[in-house]
Each structure stands twice: as structure tokens, then as C-alpha cells.
Amino acid sequence: MRLFILILLVGLNLSAYSQWRSYYPEAKLSKKEKEKIDNEKNMQKFSNDFFAALKAKSLEDYDDALQYFGKCQKTNPKHPLPFYQSAIINAARGNLDIAVDQVMTAVKLEPDNKWYLLLYAQILFDKRDFINAATQYKKLINIEPNNEELYLNLADSYIYADQIRRAITTYNNLEKQKGINKTLSLLKHSLYRQLNDLDAAIKELRILLRKFPDDVEAMELLTELYLLNNKKEKAFELFKAISIVSPDNGRIYLTLAEYYRDRGDADSSYINLKLAFNSKTLDIDSKIRVMLSYYELIDKGEKIKNQAFELAEILIKTHTDNLKSRAVFADLLYIDNQYQKAKEQYLIILQTDKSKNAIWNQVLFIQAEQNDFEGILKISEEALEYFPADPLFYYFNGLANRYFENYSQAIISLETGVEFVVENQKLLLELFALLADIYHTQDQHDLSDNYFEKVLAIDSNNIIALNNYAYYLALRKVSLQKAKKLSFRCNVLAPDNGTYQDTYAWVLYALKEYKEAEKWLLKALLNGGEQSAVIVEHYGDVLFKLGEKEKAFTQWRRAKSIGGASDYLNKKIEQGILYD
């Protein structure tokens, strides 16, 4: 019992001592003990903050992560990890200046840590400090001499620092470890070409081909270098070798075609062109570039034309599913004035793909050439469903509606088209001119005159507008001096055009200058007017005013026989009366 009490009392005393020590720790602790306790506390704080930082980082709460890493740095400024981790975050955020300071501290604290050095090098590279980046990559190579990626990064640093020779040396050092390697050889070849050291580039490829004699890519690059170095015969021999190793290499046949063409051997050139076009390995765009050259030569003789069409047919056969091939064929037909066949090909394309604006355009232009206004109306309406903001389609739609005398719809289409025109003055002028004509037919002369003025404000020498505006003013017998000036300008621009001479004569007629009008009508008749019922009828009218009525009747009858069939003309013939 006494023993139990004694133990209890000792326990109570110890407890009291411990409690007293917790309230007054400095009273009994030595300096060494205090430092130990402080270190333990700091270690615990560092550990808590570091793991809190890692947790925040994993949750992508980078602001908190940086805050906790910062606390770690203050708690233990000699520990590299918080600096390294902070550098990672700041680099990812683009804060490269802060990141480089952080990682540099980590490197100073642990100079041989490859991860710190690697991050340091990467950040320096991103800062475009390529030379210092290269220094760090060299340190890393000393640590890991077999790490291929480090050599490549070092070479990249030299390349960006414009130290090409050092980059080549780096590749050579790597090659000593790996042996002859295609990737490295091609990289060195590219750098030698950058230095314009073609001999060294050729040597590099030759070394590569000694190890890989059938490497087509290296052979193609070497032929290119031979051509650049004016070694055409060597290039030609290598081309032939490539065609044996890679018989379906369309690009080689294309190059051989160019070689023979340059030597004046047109037949051999064309044979290789056909081989190139039959190759499915040669992309269609390269073939189309060849076809574009034929577009300009198609009228140079039957042989060239036949070659062009043969190549186009091969193109369709080789690239059946590619609509570009059929478009090329259609273009050739169009250039060769085979409009109907061209239109048929374009329409086939539109059955499959209605998204090509240019195809719709071609169809409409052909229909305009054919005066197929019914087709223009149909196609333009369909095209506008897919391209509701294309002013050209509104123009064609307005043109067709004008032909069918759907004037209201024509005006709507044309004025809508005007709103969509962007930087296309030629089209804008066409729209204005057509609107001017239509408003004239509707006797809305103010609007008609306004659109003619718009045309001439943009192009004062627009010959169609000059002629039509003058003629309409003469018909209305208004602003005749202006009409005379416009028409005369028209004839200065086109002095041998019968239509324009007739317009000037008609302005003179409206001014009652009949004798002068007769002179201009005689000019018009000599310039194609003999076949124009309108011009012949006008000549008759002038003769009538000059008192030469029998001659006038003769001209009116001629006009009727040519095609003039108006009631007004018939009245003149039957009644011998002019209705001014």
C-alpha cells in the first residue's frame, strides 16, 4: 500500500514538473535543446506546408500551391525542392523570369540534379536564351552521356542561336554513339543546305546511301542537290535508279518529264508525264499544276490539245473519286470552246457537290454564252439557295428575269446584288448598268439616269454606259447636248463601231442636224450596219427628213427584210409618215 502511494506521488510530481516545464520552457532548456526543438518544429512546419503545396498543385490550385511553396522556402531556404516546384508552376504560367530565378536557386543548391538542370535548360530555351540553354544541356550530357534526347535539344539550342556548325558537331557526336542514322543524316544534310554548303550536303547523303542504298527519300534529296549544283547528268542517272527501286513513284516521273523537256525531248517528256499521271502516289494537286500549264498551250496545235485531253482522262481514271479531276476536264472543254460538253461535266460535279462556288459560276457563264436564259434563271435560283450573299448570282438572276420581262423581280435581284458587292467594281458597274436599262424600259427615267451616272462616276470611259445613256436621252429628246457629248466620247474610244456611230447619228437626228446625222449613219453602215435593221431604219428616217423620200422608203423596206418588224416601221412604209 505504501509503495502504491509512493508511485502515485512520484507520478504526480512528474506530471507537475512536465506541466511547469510547458509553461516555462526557457527556464530549464539548454541552448542546444532549444535549437533541437526549433529544428523539429521547422521540419514539421516545412513538411506540413510542402504537402499542402503538393495537394494544392494536384488540385490545380496554383496560387495556393505557390503560396505554400513560398512558405517552405522561407522555413528552409536551403532545400531545393520548393524552388524547383515553384519554377515548374511559373514556367507553365509563362512567368519565365520568375521561373528562371527559382530553378537557378534549386540548381545552386543541388548542382548535379539532372531534373533541376533539365528544367533550367528548358526555361532558358523558352526565354530564347539559347546559348545558356546549350550550356545546361552540355552539363546534362556529362551526367547522362547516352541520352539521345539531350543531344537533340543541344543541337536545337545551337540552331536557334544560329550556330549551325556547333549543331552539326553535336549530331556528329551523337552519331558516334548510334552509328549512321537516317534521321541524323537528314538533319545534317538540311543544316549544310542552310549553310549553302552543297558539297557537304551531297557527301552526307552519299554516306547515308552507302548504308541504305535503296532509300528513296535520300535518293530524291540527292537528285535535288545534283540539280542545284548543276550536275544534271548525275541527277538523271539517279532518277532512273529511283524509277527502278520505286516504279510507282510519280514524282520521279514528273521530274524526269521536266528533265527531258529542258533537253528539248518533248516525246520522252510526255511519256514520263503519262507515267506520272498514272501514278496514284503522286498527289492530284501536282498533276493539276501540270494541267494548268496546258490551259495556256491548248491553242498551240492539235498535238498539244490531244495531250492535254489524254492527261485529263488519265486524271479522271486515276482519281475517280476526286471531283477536281472532272473539273480540270471540264475546264479544258471550256477553253476549247466546247461549251455544251463543259457544261455537262460541271453539272455532273454539282450533282455530287454543290458547295463549289466556282462551278456554279462556270455553268452560268456558259449558259450566258449560249443565251440560255431559261437555264440561267434555273441555275441562278438554285445557286442562291447555297450562296445567298453572292452578288454574281443575283446579277445572273436579274439578267434572266429581265429577258423574260419579269422586271420587278429583276430589279429586286439586282439591287440585292449591289448590297453584297465587296471590292468588285467591274461587277458593281454591270449591276448598275443593267438596273439603268431596266428602269428605262419601265419609264422610270430618273432612276435610270441615276444608275447611269453612278456607272460613269466610277468609270467615265465605260463605253456601254456612254452609248446607252446617250441613246436613251436621244429617244426621250432630253438633255440632248449632254447626250451628244456622251456619244461623241464613246466614238473617240471606239472609232470604228457601227452601233456607237448610229447612236451619235440618232442624237444628231434628235437635234435636227440631219445632214451631219447622215454622215455618221453612212459610217455606221460601212462598219457592220448594213446587217442591222435598226441602223438601216434610222438611215431611212434621216433620208426622209432630208427630203429623199423614195430613198427613205427603200431603206425602210430593207430594214423590214433584215428583221425589223415593228408596227411603227410598217406604218412608215404603208403611210409614208414619220411619227416624231
LOKOL-410832 format. One record per residue: residue in three letters; x, z, y of N, C-alpha, C in turn. Coordinates in steps of 0.05 Angstrom, whole numbers, plus 5000, padded with zeros to 4 digits. Atoms other than C-alpha are relative to their C-alpha. Example, Ala and Ser with C-alpha at 12.3 -4.5 7.8 and 13.67 -1.06 7.14 Angstrom:
ALA501850004976524651564910501850005024;SER498449994976527351434979498550145022;
This chain:
MET501750004976500050005000501750005025;ARG498249994977505650165048501449735003;LEU498650264999509149515030498249795013;PHE501950194989502849115047499850035030;ILE500249944971502349455114502449915015;LEU497550084987509649325129500149705003;ILE500050294998508948595113498149905022;LEU502050064979502748565157501150045027;LEU498949944974506348885214502249815008;VAL497950204994512248415208498849735008;GLY501450254993507547835208498850005027;LEU501249984973504048085269502249985021;ASN497850024981510748165304501149725003;LEU499150284999512947475285498149825016;SER502150154987506447195309500150055030;ALA499949934972507047555374502549875013;TYR497550124990514247315382499649715005;SER500550294998512146605370498349945023;GLN501850044977506546665420501450045026;TRP498549954975511146965471501949785006;ARG498050224996516246415460498649755010;SER501550244991510845885470499350015030;TYR500549964972509246185538502549995017;TYR497549984984516446295559502249874984;PRO498050135017520545775521502850015011;GLU497350004988526245765571501450264997;ALA498749735000527446485563502050044978;LYS498349955023530646445494501449764989;LEU498850255010532445695483502749955012;SER497450094989539545455489499749725011;LYS500050274988541244815526499949794977;LYS499950195022542644465460497349994987;GLU502650005012536044695431497949865018;LYS501850134982532344465493500349704999;GLU499550295002535643775490498849884975;LYS501050105025533743715418496949975001;ILE503050014997526443895433499149765018;ASP500650214981526343405492500349724987;ASN499650255015529142855448497849944981;GLU502250035019523942975396497449925014;LYS502450074985518442955448500149715010;ASN499650274991521342305477499649804977;MET500350185023521741995408497149974993;GLN502850015007514642185395498449835020;LYS501350164979512341905462500649714998;PHE499150285004516341265451498449874977;SER501350105024513341185382497049955006;ASN502950034994506241305407499449765018;ASP500350224981506940825466500649724987;PHE499350265013510340285423497949904982;PHE502250095018504940285370497549935016;ALA502350074983499640285425500449725012;ALA499450264989503139685455499549784979;LEU500450195022503239325388497149954994;LYS502850025005495939475377498649835022;ALA501250154977494039205447500849714997;LYS499150285003498238585433498449864978;SER501550125022494738465367497149935008;LEU502750044990488038515404500049805023;GLU499750194978490638015456499450135027;ASP500249864974490138545510502850035012;TYR497250024993496638335540500850175024;ASP499549834977496038725605500750284990;ASP499549735011495539385566502650004984;ALA497550015016501039165519502550025018;LEU497849994982505739035577500350275013;GLN499949734988503939705608501350204980;TYR498949815020505540085543503049934994;PHE497250075004512039685532501750095023;GLY498649904976513939865603500550304999;LYS499649715003512940605588502250054980;CYS497949985020517340515526502849955013;GLN497550064987522740205569501050235018;LYS499349774984522640805616500850244983;THR499449785018522541305559502749964987;ASN497550055014528340975523501149735009;PRO499050264989531840435566502249874983;LYS497950125017537040325511498949884974;HIS501350125024532040095459499249715006;PRO500450284993531839325458497249894994;LEU502650115010525039225423497949975022;PRO502050034979520439375483500749775020;PHE499250214982524438895526499549724987;TYR500450255015524138355472497049934999;GLN502950055002516638435462498849935027;SER501050074973515338425537500749715007;ALA499150274994519437785542498249804986;ILE501850185015515137455488497449955015;ILE502650014987508737615525500249855027;ASN499650134974511337405594500749704997;ALA499350285005514236755566497549844993;ALA502550135008507536585534498149965024;ARG501750014976504136715601501249825022;GLY498750174980509036265638501650155021;ASN498449844981512436835674502950004991;LEU497450055013519236555656502250175014;ASP498049854987523336915709500050294991;ILE500249735010520837595686500950014971;ALA499350025028521437385613503049994995;VAL497150035004528737185620501450255006;ASP498849744993530537845653499650204977;GLN500749825021527038225597501749954975;VAL498650075024530237845540503050035003;MET497149974995537137855573500850304996;THR499549725004536638615573500250064970;ALA500049965029534938605499502649904987;VAL497550115011540938155485502450175007;LYS497849834992545638605524500150254983;LEU500249755016543239205484500849944971;GLU499450075027544038825418500949714999;PRO499050274995548438215428499949814976;ASP499950175024548437955356497349974986;ASN502650035012541037985343499049715004;LYS500650284998539137275326497249955012;TRP502750044989531837365345500050035030;TYR499749974972533637605414501349765013;LEU498650234990538537045424498349744999;LEU501750245003533536525399497949995022;LEU501949984979528236765447501349945027;TYR498550044975533336775503500649705005;ALA499450294998535436055488497449845006;GLN502550144996528135825485499050025028;ILE500949954973526336145551501749855020;LEU498150144982532535855585499449704999;PHE500750295003530635165557497449945016;ASP502550044986523535235584500450025030;LYS499349994971526535425652501749775009;ARG498450234994530434775648502950085007;ASP497249914998536935175648501449924974;PHE499250115026539534725593502850084992;ILE497249935007546934885597500250294989;ASN500049725010545835645589498450024974;ALA501550015026540735495534501949914978;ALA498150105019546135095499502150224992;THR498149785005550935695505498850194979;GLN501349825018545936135469499749884972;TYR500350135026544635625414502749994985;LYS497350005013552235585402500650284988;LYS499749735011552336345393498450034974;LEU501749985023546636285344501249854976;ILE498750165021550335745305502350154988;ASN497849835011556236215298498950224981;ILE501249805018551436725267498849864975;GLU501250155022547736205224501049724999;PRO498750274998552435605215498649794983;ASN501350195017547835275164497149945009;ASN502850034991541435295205499849735015;GLU500350274989539734565218498549995026;GLU501750004976534434725270501550075025;LEU498449914977539535065315501749775010;TYR498450244992543934435316498249815016;LEU501850184987537934015335499250105027;ASN500649884974536034505390502349985020;LEU497650024983543134505416500349715011;ALA499850284992543233745417497949935021;ASP502150044981536533735454500850115028;SER499149884975539434205507502049825014;TYR498050184989545333735517498749755011;ILE501350244992540833135521498650045027;TYR501549954976536433445574501950075024;ALA498049954980542733665611501649755007;ASP498750254996544832935610503050014991;GLN497449995012550933105568499849874972;ILE500750155024549732565516502350014980;ARG497750005019556732555486500150274985;ARG500149745013556133305471497850014979;ALA502250025020549433175437500949854975;ILE499150165022552632645394502050164983;THR498149825014558333125376498550214983;THR501649805014553133645356498849874974;TYR501150145023549633135310502249944979;ASN497850055019556432955280500850264985;ASN499449745013557833695266497950074978;LEU502149965019551133745231500349814976;GLU499650215020552533105193502250084980;LYS497849915018559033405165498950194979;GLN501249825019554633925131498049864981;LYS502250125015548833485109500849744987;GLY499350275009552432825096498549805016;ILE501350224986549932145120497050044998;ASN502949944999542732255141498749815019;LYS501450214984537831735166499150115027;THR501049884975534632195218502250035020;LEU497849964982541332385248501249745009;SER498950264993543931675246498349865021;LEU501850134981537831405283500150155027;LEU499849854975538431965334502549935015;LYS497550084987545731795347499949725010;HIS500450284992544031055349498549985027;SER501650004976538831195402501650105024;LEU498349894978543731605444502149805009;TYR498050214993549031065440498749785017;ARG501450214985543930565465499450105029;GLN500549894974542231045521502549995018;LEU497450024986549631035540500849715004;ASN499450284999549430275534502649934984;ASP497850045018554830335481499049864975;LEU501350145021552029785437501849984975;ASP498150025022558329725394499850264983;ALA500349755015557830465375497450024986;ALA502750005012550330395362500049824975;ILE499850195023551729795316501650134977;LYS498449875020557230185280498450224985;GLU501649785012552530775268498049894980;LEU502050115018547230335237501349874975;ARG498650115023552329975193500850224980;ILE499349785018554730645166497550094984;LEU502549925013547530825151499249804978;LEU500850205019546230165116501949984976;ARG498249995023552430245072498950204979;LYS501149815019549030855042497149924992;PHE502750095006541930575046499649715006;PRO499950294993542729815042497349865002;ASP502750124998535229675036498250135020;ASP501749864980532830105093499249805022;VAL501050214983528429615131500150085030;GLU500049914972527830035194502849985013;ALA497250024990535430075202500849715003;MET499450284998535929335189498749875024;GLU501450114976530729175242501450095026;LEU498749904976534229615293502749865004;LEU497450144998540929285277499749725010;THR500550284990538028585287499450005030;GLU500549974971535428815354502550035016;LEU497549964987542329055373501749755000;TYR498550255001545428405350499049805021;LEU501150184980540728025395500750095028;LEU499249904974542228475454502949955005;ASN497150054998549628375440500749714998;ASN499650295002548627625437501349914974;LYS499150085027550227595363497749904984;LYS502550115011544427145345500349924971;GLU499750095028547326865281499950244981;LYS500149765017548527565252497150114998;ALA502849915000541427755273498349834981;PHE501650195017538627135239500550054971;GLU499449955028542227285174498750264990;LEU501349755007539627995175497049974998;PHE502850065002532627745189499249894973;LYS500650125026532827325127500350214978;ALA499749795020535327925088497650184999;ILE502449834998529528345113497649864987;SER502350145011524527805093500150004969;ILE499749985029527327845022499350284990;VAL500549725007527228615019497150075005;SER502749934992520528655054498449745006;PRO501350274997516727995042497450005016;ASP502549994984510428235077500450125027;ASN499349894973514028455140499349795021;GLY501050194981510028075191501749995026;ARG498450004975514328295250502549844997;ILE497550165004520527975219499349705003;TYR500750284998516927315212499449925029;LEU500650054971514627375284502749965015;THR497450024987521827485306501449754992;LEU498850255009524226905263498749765014;ALA501450214986518926475296501249965028;GLU498850014973521826655364502849894999;TYR497250095003528926525339500049694997;TYR500150305004527125815315499049865025;ARG501150124975523125685379502349975020;ASP497850004981529225865421502049794993;ARG498150205009533425385379498849725001;GLY501350264998528324825391498949894974;ASP501150085026526024805318497050094999;ALA502849934998518524805331498650024973;ASP501350005027516524655259500650264985;SER499349755013520425245230498850245014;SER501249784984517825685286497150034991;TYR502949985007510625515268499650104971;ILE500249905028511825625193500250304999;ASN499749704999514126335208497750135015;LEU502349894986508426445256497750034980;LYS502249995019503526285200500550234980;LEU499449785018507226775154499450275013;ALA500549754985506827305208497050055002;PHE502949964997499327185218498750064973;ASN501149935026498027225143500850284991;SER499249735007501527895141498050215010;LYS501949794993496928495140501550245012;THR498449784989502728955161500449965030;LEU499750054971503228625230497450065014;ASP502549934986498228925278498849775014;ILE501550224989492828485306500749955029;ASP499450034972494828615378502549835005;SER497650174998501728305367499349714995;LYS500950275005498327695338498449885023;ILE501650094977493427655396501849925023;ARG498150084978499327645445501149724995;VAL499250275007501627015409497849815007;MET502350184994494726715415499649965030;LEU500350034971494526855489501949795011;SER498150214991500626405498498949734993;TYR501350265007496725855462497749935019;TYR502150064981491025925512500949815022;GLU499050164978495425615565501149734991;LEU498850255011498125065518498049824986;ILE501950145017491724835485499549715009;ASP500550274990491124225530502649835001;LYS497450145000498424015518500249804977;GLY499950195022496723585458498550094976;GLU501749945023492823535394501450194980;LYS498549845019498423855352499850305008;ILE500249734991498524485394497250124996;LYS502749915003491024525394499450074971;ASN500549955029490724465318501450254990;GLN498549765007496025005311498450255009;ALA501549774989492025475356497650064983;PHE502449955015485625385317500650094971;GLU499249915027489225455250500850295000;LEU499249724998492426105272497650185004;ALA502449844995485726355297498350044975;GLU501449985025482526205230501450204981;ILE498549815016488126585194499550285010;LEU500549744988487027155242497350124991;ILE502749915009479627205223500150074970;LYS499849955029481427165149501550254994;THR498349775005486827695153498850265011;HIS501249774987483028165199496949975002;THR502850075002475928035176498250205014;ASP501649794989473128705199500650065029;ASN499249954972476428685268498849785017;LEU501450204984471928345319501849865021;LYS498150134981478028195363500749724990;SER499250265011479727625315497949795006;ARG502150194994473027295324499849945030;ALA500050044971473427395400502149805008;VAL497850204995480127015400499049724993;PHE501050265009476926445361497949905020;ALA502050084980471026435410501349925026;ASP498550074976475826435469501249724999;LEU498850265003479425835442497949775002;LEU502250204998472925455433499149975029;TYR500850014972471025635505502049845016;ILE497950144985477725395532500049704994;ASP500150285008476924755493497349875007;ASN502650104991470124655526497949964978;GLN502050015022466424745460498150245005;TYR501549774990461425185496497950104979;GLN502049915019455925195444501150154976;LYS498749865022460525385387501250275008;ALA498949754990463925905430497750215003;LYS502349824996457126205448499150114973;GLU500949915027455226245374501850224990;GLN498149805009461526635359499750265016;TYR500549764983460427115418497550154992;LEU502549875008453327235395500250144974;ILE499549865026455727405325501350275005;ILE498749754993460227935356498050205011;LEU502049824988454428215396498050114980;GLN501749905021450328285333501150264988;THR498749775012455428795309500750215020;ASP499049824979458029095373499049925027;LYS501150074974454129095438501350155023;SER498749834980459029545475502149855016;LYS497950154987463828995498498849845024;ASN501050124975462128825570500949715002;ALA498950264996466628215570498649794983;ILE501450195018462927885511497449925012;TRP502550074986456327925547500549815024;ASN499350174977459727615608500549714991;GLN499350265009462427035568497549844992;VAL502550135008455626885538498449905024;LEU501550074975452426885607501349775015;PHE498650224986457826435637499549734986;ILE500550245016456825935580497249905005;GLN502850074995449325945590499649885028;ALA500150114973450425815664501149725000;GLU498850275003454925225646497949804988;GLN502050165014449224965602497349995015;ASN502649984986443825105654497850114982;ASP501949885019440425515600498850265014;PHE501149774984436325955648498350184983;GLU501649835018431726195593501950194985;GLY498049845013437826445555501250215019;ILE498849814980440826755618498150235005;LEU501949794994434427135631499950204976;LYS500149835024434127405559502550174997;ILE497549865005441427585553500650215022;SER499549824977441927895623498350254998;GLU501849775003435928345609501050184978;GLU499049845022438928565543502650145008;ALA497549894991445728675574499650245019;LEU500649784981442729115629499150254986;GLU500749775015440029575575502450174993;TYR497649875008447129735555501950065024;PHE498349974976450429665624498349995025;PRO501950004977445329875676501250025027;ALA498749994975450529925730501949775005;ASP498250234997453929255722498749795019;PRO501250184980452628825784499949714991;LEU499950275009454528175749497549934984;PHE502450055016448728245701497549985017;TYR502250024981444028365759500049735014;TYR499750264987446727725791498849794982;PHE501050215018445227305729497050034997;ASN502949955002438427635722498549895024;GLY501250104976436827465794500049705001;LEU499850295000439326755785497949874982;ALA502050105019434826645724497250035011;ASN502749954988428726955758499449815023;ARG500450204978429826515819499349734989;TYR500550265012429925905774497149984991;PHE502850005010423226105743498050085022;GLU501649944976420626255814498850284999;ASN500849725000419926995798501550145023;TYR498349934977422327125869500150305005;SER500049714996420227855874501950144982;GLN498149885019423928045811502849925005;ALA497350094993429827625832501250175022;ILE499149844977430328005898500750284991;ILE499449735010429828675862502650014985;SER497550015016435428485813502449975018;LEU497750064983439928205867500750235019;GLU499549774982439128785916501050244985;THR498949795017440329275859502949954994;GLY497350085005446528895841501950065023;VAL498449954976449028955913500850305001;GLU499449714998448629715908502250094980;PHE498049925021453129725846502749865003;VAL497550144996458629265872502150195011;VAL497749844992465329615878502549825000;GLU497550154997471429245905499949734986;ASN500250275011469028565884498549825021;GLN501250154978467928155947498849744991;LYS500950265009467127505910497150024989;LEU502749965011461127765871498050085022;LEU501749914978458328105933499149765017;LEU500750254985458527435970497949844985;GLU501950165017454927095912497250135001;LEU502549864998449527625914498649965027;PHE501150044973448627575989499049715004;ALA500750284997448426815987497449934985;LEU502450055016443226795932497650145013;LEU502249874986438927305969499249845025;ALA500650164976439426876032498349764992;ASP501550245009436926265993497150084992;ILE502749925009431126645961498250085023;TYR501649924977428826966026499249755017;HIS500850254986428926266057497649874987;THR502250125015424326006002497450165005;GLN502349834995419726596018499250015030;ASP500550014971419726426092500650275014;GLN499149754987422827106107502749945013;HIS497650124988427726776154501950215013;ASP498349794988430227406189501850124978;LEU498449895022432527686122501949804990;SER498250225009435327016101502449985018;ASP497850034981439326946165501950244999;ASN498449765001441727666159502050004977;TYR498250015023444627556090502149785003;PHE498050204994448026906112502150125020;GLU498149884981451127296170501850204986;LYS498349825016453527826120502249854985;VAL498050165015456927286079502249925019;LEU498050104981460426986140501650215013;ALA498549774989462427666166502350074982;ILE497949945019466427766103501849764997;ASP498550245004468627046094499049785019;SER500950194980468026606155500249714991;ASN499750275010470125996115498649964973;ASN501650035024465126086059498449745002;ILE501050264995463325356053497149974992;ILE502850025009456825436014498150135020;ALA501649864980454125936064499949845026;LEU499950164976456325506123498049764998;ASN501750245004452724896094497050074999;ASN502849935004446325236071498750125025;TYR501049884975445525656134499449795021;ALA500450214980446325046178497649834993;TYR502250175009441524636136497350135005;TYR502549864997436125176137499250025029;LEU500649994971436725256212499049735010;ALA500950274992436024506220497249944990;LEU502750035011429824496175498050145018;ARG501849844983426725036219500249925029;LYS499650094972429324696283500450235019;VAL499349774984432025356309503150025001;SER497149964997439025536335501649764991;LEU498850255009441024816328502949975008;GLN497250014992447424876367501850174981;LYS498649835019449525436321500349854973;ALA500050155025447525016261502149775001;LYS498150224996451724436289502950104996;LYS497349885001457824886296500650084971;LEU499649925027456925176226500649764982;SER499750235017456124496194502649855005;PHE497550144994461924186231502450154988;ARG497949845013466324756207500249944971;CYS500250075028464024606137501549744994;ASN498850265004466223886144503049995006;VAL497149974995473024086172501450104974;LEU498949885024474124496109499949814976;ALA500350205022471623946062499249735012;PRO500650244984472123286099498849764985;ASP500950225015470122826042497750074981;ASN502249925017464023166014497449895011;GLY502450144991457622756018497750205007;THR502149804995453023366015500350135027;TYR499549874974456323706074499749815023;GLN500450214979456323056114497149955005;ASP502950034997448922986100498850225016;THR501049774985447623686126500649975030;TYR499350044972451323536191498349785012;ALA501750224991447422886197497250115006;TRP502749894996440923276189499850195024;VAL499949834975442923776243499949815024;LEU500050194978444323186289497249875002;TYR502750115000437522896269498150195014;ALA501749804987434123546289500650025030;LEU499350014971437923496356499449735013;LYS500850274991435322776362502449835007;GLU497650164996442422506362500149804976;TYR500550175023440221946315502349814994;LYS497850185004445921466326502450144987;GLU497849845011451121996311499350094971;ALA500949925027446922226251500449774981;GLU499650245017447121506224502949984991;LYS497150025007454821516226500750194977;TRP499349795020455122156185498649944974;LEU501450075025449921906135501449774986;LEU498550225013453921276123502550114986;LYS497849875014459921726108499150144975;ALA501049865023455622136061499449814977;LEU500650205021453321516024502549894987;LEU497450095012460521296014501350224983;ASN498949785016462121985985498150124980;GLY501749925022457122005929497150015007;GLY502849974991450722005970498249774990;GLU501650225011448521335940498250084977;GLN501549915024446121715879498350255007;SER501549764992442722275919497449915014;ALA502650074988435222175932499650125027;VAL500349874974435522675989501549865022;ILE498450124980441222346025499049725007;VAL501150274995438221646017497450025016;GLU502549964985431521906042500650075029;HIS499149934972435022226103500949755015;TYR499050244987438321566117497649825009;GLY502450144993431521236116498650125025;ASP501249864977428821756165501549935026;VAL498550064976434521626214499649715009;LEU500550284994433620876209497249975013;PHE502750014989426220976224500050085029;LYS499849914972427921366287501549815018;LEU498450204985432720826308498449745003;GLY501750244997427020316303500449804978;GLU499550195022429519976240498250074976;LYS502049905018423120096202500249864972;GLU499850135026424019566147502350114984;LYS497749885014430819836130499350284991;ALA500849735007427720526131498350004974;PHE501750025024422420316080501749944975;THR498350075023427820016036501450254989;GLN498649765008431720676035498050204988;TRP502049815011425421086022499349924971;ARG500650105027423720645962502350054981;ARG497649945016430920715937500150294992;ALA500049715005430321465944498050074978;LYS502149955021423921465902501049914973;SER499050105026427221035848502250174988;ILE497949835009433121505845498950264988;GLY501049755010428822105834498450165021;GLY501549864980425522305899497049954996;ALA502850045007418322425881498250195015;SER501749814986415522875935497649865013;ASP502450114986408622775966500749905027;TYR499150074974412022746033501349725000;LEU498750265002416322156011497949784995;ASN502050205007410321795982498349935025;LYS501550054976406521876048501549825019;LYS498450174983412221576086500049714991;ILE500050275010412420976041497349875003;GLU502750115000404920886039498949975029;GLN501250004973403221046112501949915022;GLY498150074980409620886148500150195023;ILE500149794979409321546186502050224993;LEU498349765003414522096196498550245010;TYR501349754992411922806198502250195008;ASP497849834990416923186241499150295001;
